Amino acid sequence: MTEIVFLVEDDPEGGYTAIALGESIFTQADDIKALREMVRDAVHCHFPDCLKITCLHIVKDYVVISRNW
């Protein structure tokens, strides 16, 4: 059993994208719940006979603006 890590980011056009690190797997969805299902299906398509643990690493960028008076 091996682990596949997905980098999850906000899609500029809305929703989320997930890219597997070290594998050629990419998927996208409108929300996190749907993305989890899409990741599960994509991993099953690439590895139909193997049990894989998937980890979603969600990246969020926050902008903080400070003003000097």
C-alpha positions as CSV (number, residue, x, y, z in Angstrom):
1,M,0.0,0.0,0.0
2,T,1.4,3.4,-1.0
3,E,0.4,7.0,-0.5
4,I,-0.4,9.5,-3.2
5,V,-0.3,13.2,-2.3
6,F,-2.4,15.7,-4.2
7,L,-1.7,19.4,-4.2
8,V,-5.1,21.1,-4.1
9,E,-5.4,24.7,-5.1
10,D,-8.2,27.2,-5.9
11,D,-8.9,27.3,-9.6
12,P,-8.9,30.9,-11.0
13,E,-12.1,30.1,-12.9
14,G,-13.8,28.7,-9.8
15,G,-13.7,25.4,-7.9
16,Y,-10.5,23.5,-7.1
17,T,-7.8,21.6,-9.0
18,A,-5.8,18.6,-7.7
19,I,-2.5,17.5,-9.0
20,A,-0.8,14.3,-7.9
21,L,2.9,14.7,-6.9
22,G,5.0,12.1,-8.6
23,E,2.2,10.7,-10.8
24,S,0.4,11.9,-13.9
25,I,-3.0,12.4,-12.3
26,F,-5.0,15.7,-12.5
27,T,-8.6,16.4,-11.7
28,Q,-10.9,19.3,-10.8
29,A,-14.3,19.9,-9.2
30,D,-16.5,22.7,-8.0
31,D,-16.2,21.9,-4.3
32,I,-14.0,19.9,-1.9
33,K,-16.6,17.1,-1.4
34,A,-16.8,16.6,-5.2
35,L,-13.1,16.9,-5.6
36,R,-12.6,14.0,-3.1
37,E,-14.8,11.8,-5.2
38,M,-13.0,12.9,-8.4
39,V,-9.6,12.1,-6.8
40,R,-10.8,8.7,-5.7
41,D,-12.1,7.9,-9.2
42,A,-8.9,9.1,-10.9
43,V,-6.6,7.1,-8.6
44,H,-8.8,4.0,-9.2
45,C,-8.5,4.5,-13.0
46,H,-4.7,4.7,-12.8
47,F,-4.3,1.9,-10.3
48,P,-7.4,-0.4,-10.5
49,D,-5.9,-3.4,-8.7
50,C,-4.0,-1.6,-5.9
51,L,-5.0,-0.1,-2.6
52,K,-3.7,3.5,-2.4
53,I,-3.9,6.0,0.4
54,T,-4.6,9.5,-0.9
55,C,-3.7,12.7,0.9
56,L,-5.1,16.1,-0.2
57,H,-2.7,18.9,0.6
58,I,-4.9,22.0,0.4
59,V,-3.0,25.3,-0.3
60,K,-4.7,28.6,0.5
61,D,-3.1,32.0,-0.1
62,Y,-4.2,34.9,2.0
63,V,-3.3,38.5,1.2
64,V,-3.0,40.9,4.1
65,I,-2.8,44.6,3.4
66,S,-1.3,46.9,6.0
67,R,-1.2,50.6,5.8
68,N,1.4,52.9,7.3
69,W,-0.2,56.1,8.5
